[in-house]
Amino acid sequence: MFEQYLQNAVDLLRDNPIVAAGIAVTVAAFFYFKPKETFKLVVFCVFIIAVFYCITLFAGTLSTGAKQKDQMIYKTREAAGE
């Protein structure tokens, strides 16, 4: 899921090099003029991405477990002849 969003963003920046250059210049200016605040923002964004990744990973695990549980219930009913 995250990979798809990342790929879409990369495709957008490849198709629009002027926008990509503008974003790069803006980020470079922020790092030059306010490095401490920009570093804090980058760390915060990485933290949010890590939390989002863990939540989606955990949600995927739960859905897989529930699906397997449902399959086992049906298999047990078939074995019992119900």
Helices and strands as residue ranges (DSSP letters): H 2-15, H 17-33, H 35-80
